[in-house]
Amino acid sequence: MLDPLKLRVLRSVVETGSVRASAEALGYTPSAVSQHLSALRRDTGLELVERSGRGIVVTPAGRTLAAEAGTVLDALDALERTARGLREGRTGTLSLSYASSVAAAWVPVIARDVRERFPELGLELTLRDCTRGFPPGYVPDIVIGETSVDLPSPPYISRVLLEEGYSALVGREHPLAGRSSLPLTELAAYDWATDDPPDSDWFGRIASACRAAGFAPRVAVNPSDFSAVLGFVASGDFVSVQPSIIASELRPDIVAIPLAPPGPRRRLSIQVHEKVARSDAARFVVERTVELARARVAAVSDAIALS
């Protein structure tokens, strides 16, 4: 196989017209350029340059070889740029899994900003399914949400973003809709709707707080789709308890009421796979998510910044 470096030297000699000018353009000594040409002559069995007075003239064979080499060298340059882009996370694909609680508030902003900053990068977005967990074989590059217990650690690097409380969601015509805050005990008399599995860690935190308050939540409907939960709540017959970040993106027929302390709290994290942690794109996603988390903390009274 012909050495791309020697081919670059030949092309430079053709373009500049002399060994000395080529050496200056490439940052070599004239003797190094001559050595590369001699080595390429031996590799190809072709006379590439001829002496002409005190200089050289490129032979027709040399010009043909240089012209054909140009296409190959340009392709190699493109391949190197692709490899560099993959290494820096600017090309290829980045997979992002996210919890439903940040689906509306953060993910569209992150996706927009990533596509503007890295237009050649493919971004795969996957809603974190708390009912079934991650599909077999699925290894997301980045996960935003509560720390995922079903991800191996390592190779994931976790950064805690914030801690926040929960809010009660009720229909706008519900008897509790006018309250500015609620103790959990006020929800004991109502039927609950939740998209979290009752035996999951997510709902377990809420159920544990309810038991500490002296009652067990009466879960009457348990759809897997959060939009269905909102539909039940909007009907006025059900209440739901959800992370307070969701309160910023609700239907107009639903009211979010912060739960009074002591109440359940949770932490949001961003987890990044080690294989992409140093890439520019992954770092950008982390930085942008941290900014969104800080803005969230600044907007509500029950959130604490942890990053």
Number of C-alpha atoms within 10 A of each C-alpha: 5 10 11 13 12 19 22 17 24 28 22 20 28 20 13 15 15 16 25 18 16 22 20 13 13 14 11 15 14 15 12 14 23 18 13 18 22 15 14 21 16 11 13 12 9 13 16 21 22 12 9 9 7 5 12 14 17 20 15 12 13 22 18 12 17 24 15 13 18 14 11 14 17 11 12 13 12 12 12 12 13 15 15 13 19 18 17 17 23 23 20 14 15 18 16 23 23 21 18 19 22 18 19 15 17 18 22 13 14 17 15 10 15 21 14 11 12 17 12 15 19 15 17 13 16 15 16 21 16 17 14 9 12 18 9 6 6 8 15 20 20 24 25 29 21 18 17 18 9 8 16 11 13 10 13 20 14 18 17 19 24 19 17 21 23 25 25 23 30 28 25 19 14 18 10 19 18 12 11 11 16 17 17 26 17 10 20 17 10 15 16 23 26 25 22 20 16 16 10 11 13 16 16 14 14 22 19 16 19 20 13 14 15 12 16 15 23 15 15 13 15 16 15 16 14 16 12 16 21 23 16 21 25 22 16 17 14 24 28 23 22 24 19 23 21 18 20 13 12 13 14 9 15 21 23 24 22 25 24 16 14 12 20 21 18 19 18 20 23 23 27 25 21 15 12 19 20 14 16 17 25 24 16 17 19 21 12 17 20 21 14 18 25 18 12 20 20 13 11 14 11 17 22 18 17 16 12
